[in-house]
Each structure stands twice: as C-alpha cells, then as structure tokens.
Amino acid sequence: MVVVIVNLKPRKLADFMSQGMVLCASPADKSTIEFLNPPEGSVPGDKVFFEGYESKPLEVLPAKKNPWDNVAPKLNTDESGVGCFRDEATGKNLPFKTERGQCSAATVKNGIIS
C-alpha cells in the first residue's frame, strides 16, 4: 500500500502507460527514499485530504499547467514522519489524512516528499 496521485495526464514511462505518481519521502540530502504509507487498515481508493481544504479533484489535471510544480515545495514529513502540506496562509503543516488516520514515512523525519 502506498499513497498515489491518480488524476495525472496519461503518459508513457518505461514502456507502460502511467496515470499516477507514487509519493515518496526522503531527507534533504536524498540519501534514502521510501514510500509515503497510508494508515493501517487502508484499502485501495481511500481518499487523502487535508483539514480545512475542500476536495474538488479534476478528472485529469491540465496538461499545460502543472499544479505539481506549485504544490511539491510545500510537501514534507514532520518530526514524526507524518506526510504534510505546508499551508502558506497559516504556516501550519497539515497532515495527509484518510478516514483511517495519517499517512507517514517509516523512517524519514523532517524530510521532503516527491
């Protein structure tokens, strides 16, 4: 089980069509990389959300504007390894959550998510 962004424009990667991106965590020096894991008990299709943000996902993200470029610098893991989105308005880290709990990396603390 991993956390995946699934509404990306389809494109070919290593001879396979891809429509998603697996999220991984790493320290700033990128000396290691590991999956961002959903909470225990998760099932495929569980929706990830951030408190205070209404979810209105697009069927497919627009090809010419890549929202990932704006969002990626705001993703990190906190001191407990929980995946977070840094809300610019409040300066707070908002945990990646599902109805079953928080998404986290096994060992990467205070890292980046890519």
matplotlib code that plots the C-alpha trace (Angstrom):
import matplotlib.pyplot as plt

x = [0.0, 1.3, -0.1, -0.6, -1.7, -4.1, -5.5, -2.5, -2.5, -1.6, 2.0, 4.3, 7.0, 9.4, 7.0, 4.0, 1.1, 1.1, -1.8, -0.5, 2.5, 3.6, 4.6, 7.9, 9.8, 13.5, 15.8, 17.0, 20.3, 18.2, 20.5, 17.5, 14.0, 10.9, 7.2, 4.7, 2.4, -1.3, -2.5, -3.1, -6.4, -6.4, -7.9, -7.2, -9.2, -9.2, -9.1, -6.4, -7.3, -6.1, -8.1, -9.6, -9.4, -12.5, -11.7, -12.8, -10.4, -10.3, -10.9, -7.5, -5.1, -4.5, -1.5, -0.2, -0.4, 1.4, 0.0, 2.6, 5.3, 3.4, 2.5, 5.7, 7.7, 5.0, 5.1, 7.2, 7.4, 7.3, 9.3, 7.2, 7.4, 3.8, 3.3, 2.3, 1.2, 2.5, -0.4, 1.1, -1.8, -1.3, 2.2, 1.0, 1.8, -1.5, -1.2, -2.0, -5.1, -7.6, -10.7, -8.4, -5.6, -2.5, -0.1, 3.6, 7.0, 8.6, 11.9, 12.2, 11.6, 11.7, 12.1, 10.7, 8.0, 8.4]
y = [0.0, 3.4, 7.0, 7.8, 10.9, 9.4, 12.2, 12.9, 13.1, 9.6, 9.3, 6.5, 5.7, 2.8, 1.3, 1.5, 4.0, 5.8, 7.9, 8.4, 9.2, 7.4, 9.8, 9.1, 10.8, 11.4, 13.5, 16.8, 15.1, 12.4, 9.7, 7.4, 7.3, 5.5, 5.3, 7.5, 4.9, 5.1, 4.4, 0.8, -0.6, 1.4, 0.0, 0.9, 4.0, 5.7, 9.4, 11.6, 15.0, 18.0, 19.5, 22.8, 22.2, 21.2, 18.4, 19.1, 16.9, 17.3, 14.2, 14.8, 17.6, 20.1, 19.2, 22.8, 23.9, 21.5, 22.2, 19.7, 22.4, 24.7, 22.0, 20.0, 22.5, 22.6, 18.9, 17.5, 15.0, 16.3, 15.3, 12.1, 11.2, 12.2, 13.5, 17.1, 20.0, 23.4, 25.9, 29.2, 31.2, 29.8, 28.5, 25.2, 21.7, 19.9, 16.1, 13.9, 12.1, 9.5, 8.4, 5.8, 8.1, 9.9, 8.9, 8.6, 7.6, 4.7, 6.4, 9.8, 12.6, 16.3, 15.3, 16.2, 14.5, 14.0]
z = [0.0, -1.0, -1.5, -5.1, -7.0, -9.6, -11.8, -13.9, -17.7, -19.0, -20.3, -21.2, -18.7, -19.3, -22.0, -19.6, -19.6, -16.3, -14.9, -11.4, -9.3, -6.1, -3.3, -1.6, 1.3, 1.6, 3.7, 2.2, 1.0, -0.7, 0.8, 1.1, -0.3, 0.9, 0.2, 1.9, 3.5, 4.2, 7.7, 8.8, 7.6, 4.4, 1.3, -2.4, -3.3, 0.2, -0.4, 1.1, 2.3, 4.4, 7.1, 6.0, 2.3, 0.3, -2.1, -5.7, -7.8, -11.5, -13.6, -15.2, -14.4, -17.2, -19.4, -19.9, -16.3, -13.9, -10.4, -9.1, -9.6, -7.1, -4.6, -4.4, -2.5, 0.2, 0.9, 3.7, 6.6, 10.1, 13.2, 13.4, 9.7, 9.0, 5.5, 5.5, 3.3, 4.4, 4.3, 3.3, 4.8, 8.3, 8.1, 9.6, 8.5, 7.6, 7.8, 4.9, 6.2, 5.3, 7.2, 8.9, 10.1, 8.9, 6.1, 7.0, 6.1, 8.1, 9.0, 7.1, 9.7, 8.7, 5.1, 1.7, -0.3, -4.0]

ax = plt.figure().add_subplot(projection="3d")
ax.plot(x, y, z, "-o")
ax.set_aspect("equal")
plt.show()
